Amino acid sequence: MRILIATDAWAPQVNGVVVALVNTVACLERWGHEVRVVSNEGLLTVPTPTYPEIPLAVLPGRAVARRIREFDPDTIHIATEAPVGNAARRFCERHGLAFTTHYHTCFPEYVQHRTGVPLAWTYALMRRFHARSSAVMVGTEAIRALLEQRGFGNLAERTLGVDLELFRPSDERFTDLPRPVFLSVGRVAVEKNLPAFLGLELPGTKLVVGDGPERARLERRFPRAVFVGTKTGGELASLYRRADAFVFPSRTDTFGLVMLEAMASGVPVAAFPVRGPIDVVTEPSAGILNEDLRSAAMAALMLDREAVRRYAQRYPWEASCRRFLDCLVPVRQPRVGPLALDRAARG
């Protein structure tokens, strides 16, 4: 099958959406599908306001349309709601093509954090973007419920996965940092709520992996924390497996792929009991969810790392990719939602 994925998030960006897409594409190609990613590569871009690390394409409509025509896909998936994704959506609607989308990011909450814009305004824009999608893929039941309350339709659960070969346990621990080492991985941005972690009274070391617009300010505010910037591949996997616990302070994530990466490495998770964590960490053997994040972090140190790893093994990328294929629709058929399929998948 010829699968086209339109996305504004793509390498060399480093974030959960890119990780999910890269692993999905790799899995689909192993299975013999031909995949074309339409991104902002080769297009004129400008930095995202307040987030210069992420480029946004400028007027990409013609280029996106040309790339879609040249590939002549059997199915089209639109992964992001930014300029490239919006150009692909407009092309599909103009030519009567069916397509699917994915609600990867809680943009309304992010925009509210940064600008104060009311949630209702941004949710209205998101609802309009996804309105004609044959399947709006979501990572968790909590996000499905949230979007249903906000008036979204054609929602289809598609849980993400983790690379169980790259992220694996080890007996190795940090020797150059005071232990226990409490690790956090992700964008260093206001919506990730890092002060809730960095402000905790914890023994040992707080280690932050990632970069973003808040890094300089947080380094000044929390000088005892260790910031090492963005890490990928084997270097990132090594940091995970040497940590003693993983702390996830975000309250606005749709999934939280980094929690799966930590658990696949045998590292127990501490998080707030909010959407994202409540769907990803569903058993107390894998992590501790508590509004008292310090108590959760300390309790996580006592969990069995082998049990944590076994829990993560329920989430191979292959299962996530099979679900992705189930949700896709042919571009040439009338727009039909996958609701019956999704009900069957949920039992």
N, C-alpha and C positions, 0 to 999 in steps of 0.2 A: 504494500500500500504506500502511496505517495502522501506523506504527512507534512503539512506546512505549519510551523509554529511562529507566530508573530509576537515579538517581545521587545520591550524597552530595556529589560534587565538581561544582560548577557556578558560573558567574559570580555575584558578582564575585570569587570565588577566582581566584588566578593560580598555576597549576601545569600540568604536562604533561598530566595527565588532562583538565583542563578544556579546554586547547588542542585535544587530540585530539577531544573530544566536540563542541566548537563547530564545528570544521572538518568533522567528519562530518555533523552536522546540516545545516550550510549546503549541503554537497554533495548530500545526499539531497533536500533541499527544491528545489534547482535541477533535479533530475531528476523532480520532480513528486510525490514521496512526501509524505504528511502525517505529520509527526513531532511527538510530544508528549513533552516532558521532564518527568519527575516528580522533583523535587528537594526540598530542605528549605525552599524559598521559601514563606513564609506559615506556617511551622510554628514551634513553640516549640523553641529550640535552646540548647545550652550549649557553651562552648569545649571543644575537644579537650584532654585533659590533656597537659601539656608542649608543646602546639602550639595556643595560643589563637586563632591566625589562622584556623583551620578550625573551623566550627560543626558540631555534631552534633545531629540532630533528637531530641527527647524523645518516646518512645512514638508514632511516626508511623503505626502500623499501620492505624488506621481511615481516616486521611486518604489514605494511599497506596492503600488498597483502593478508596475512593470515586473517586479520580482514575482508577484503572485501569478501573473499571466505566463511568465517564462517557465515557471515550475509546473503549472497546470496540475494542482494537487487534487487528490481524491477526497481529502478532508482538511479542514482548517481549524486550528486551535489558536485562540488569542489569549496570551498569558498575562498581559498587563493593560492597564487603563490609560497609559500615557500616550504621547504622540504616535508612535509606531503602531501600537495596539489600536488606537482610535482610527488611524488611517486604514488599517486592515478591516476593521468593523464597518467603516463607511463603504469600502469597496464591496464587501459581501452584501450589504444591504442594497446597494445601488444595482447589483447584478443578480439579486435574488438567490444568493448562495447561503446555504446553511453553515453554521459555525458553532464552536463551543468556546467557552471562556473559563477562567479560573479566578476566584477571589482569593488571591494570595496574601493581600496586605490590608490591614484596617486603616485605609487612607483617611476616612473621616476623623478617627481618633488622633491620627498623626497630625493632620491639618489643624485640629482644634488645639493640640498641645503647642504647636508652633505659632499659630496666628490668632486663636480665639474664635475662629469661624464656627458658628453653631453646627452641631452634628447633623441636624435635619437638612441643612443646605447641601452638604457634601454627600450625604446618603442619597439625596434626590438625584444628584449627578451620577453616582455609582449605579443606582437603579436604572436610570436611563441607558447607561452604557451597556448593561447586561440584559436589558429587556428582551432583545430578540435572540439571545443565545439559546441554542437547543439544550445545552446543559451548562449550568454554572457550577463548576467543580469547587468543592470546599473540603478542607482538610479534616474537620471535626464536626461532631454532632452539635457542640456548643455554637460554632459559627453558623451552622445550618439554622439553628433556632433563632439566633440573632438576626440573620438576614430575612427569615420568614416574618419575624416581627416587624421588620422594616419594609415589607412589601415585595421582596424579591420572589421570583418564581423559577421553576425548572432547576431546582437545586439538586445536586448529585454529590454524595460523599465520595471523596477519593483521598484516602489516607496516604501520606507520604511515607518514604522508607529511608533506610540508612545503608551505607556501604559497610557490610559486615566484615569485609576483608581488610579494608583500610583502617577502620576503627575497631580495635580488638584489645582485650586486656593484656596486662603485663605486670610482673612483680616489681618492676622498676618504679622508684619514687624519686621525687626531687631531693637532691643532696645539697644544692646551692641556695635553697630558700628555707626559712624556718617552716616547719610543719606544725599542724596540718595546712595544706595548700587548698584554699577555696578558689575555684576557677570560675570565671564568667567569660563567655565567648559571644561576640556579636557586634553590631554597630554601636559605636560610642555616640549615642544620640539621645536627645531628651526623652523620646518616647520609650526608650528601653529601661528607664527608671533606675539607672545604675546607682544613684545616691542611696537608694533603699538597701543595696548590698554594701556599698563602700562605707556607709555610716554605721554598720553593725560593729558591736564589740565582740570580736572573734579572736581566738588565739591564732598563731601562725601567720600565714601570708594570704592576702587577697591579690589574685593574679587576674588581670584583665587582658584578653586577647581581642584585638579588633581596633578599628580606627573610625573616626567620624568627627563631626563639628564640635562635639563637647569634650574631646579628649584633653586639650590644653587646659581648659577650665577645671576639669575634674582632677587632673594631675596636680594642679596648684591647690585645690581644695582638700585632696586626700593624698598627701605626700608619702604616706607609708604604703600605699598600694603600689603594685608593680604593673606598669603598662608596657606591653611588648609589641603593640601594633598588630597589623594583619598577618596571619599565618595561614598557610594552606597545605594540602597534601600531607606528606609524611611528617613534616615539622609540626603541623597542627595536631595530627593524631598522637604524636609523642607527648605533647603538652597535656592532652586529655588523659592519656593512660597513666601519667605520673601524678595526676592530681588526686586529692583525697576526697573531695566532694565538689559538685557542680552547683552553683547558685544561679537561678534564673529569676531576676527580679521584675521582669516585664509584666505589665497588666494588659497589654494591648495587642499581643501577637495572635495571629490566626492559628498557628500550630506550634512553632518553636522547634525547628529541626535540630538545633544544637542540643536539645535535651536528648534526642535519640542518639546523636553522636556520642554524647557523654555516656549514656547507658550502654551502648554497644562496646565502649571502652571499659566497662565494668565500674564506672564512676556513678555513684548514687546522686540523685537530683534533690535539691531543695528549692521550692517555689511557692508562690502564693496560690491559693485554691481558686483560680480564675480560668476563663476560657483559654485554651491552649494547654496549660498544664493539666487541667482536670480530665482532658481527653487523651493526652499523651502519657501521663503517669497515672495509670488506673489501678495500680496495686501498691500497697505499702512496702512490698519487698523491693521495689524499684526506686522509690523516692518518697520524700516527705513533703506534703502540702500543708501549709499552716500560715495564717495571717501573721503569726509571730515568726518572721523569716529567720531570726537568729536561732530560735528553738528548732526550726526545720533544718537549718544547716548543721547544727550540733548533732541532732538525731540522725541525720544522713550518714555521719561518720561511722555509725554503728552497724550499718546494713552490710549484708553479705554481697561482696562484689561479684561472685559467681552467679548468684541469683539475679543480680541486676543485669548481667550480660544475657542470661537466659531469657529475661523479659524482652530485651531489645531484639532478640532473634526472631520475634514474631513480626518484625517489620522489614523484611527484605525488599529491595527495590523492585524485584521481579513481580511481587504481588501488587505493588503500587502501579507498575506499568501495565499489568493486565487490566486493572481497573480503569486506567486512563484509556486504553483501547476500547473497553466496553462503552465508555461515555461518548466516544467520537461518533460523528454522523457524516454520511456522504454529502458532499457539497451540492450535488445535483438533485437531492430529494427535498420535498417540502419540509419546512422546519417542524420537527417533532421532538418534544421533550422526552427525557429518559426516565420519567417518573415511575413507570411500571417496572423498568429495569432496576431502578434504585430501590424500590420497595422490596423487590425480590432479593437484592443483594443484602439488604438489612434484615431479611428474614421476616 
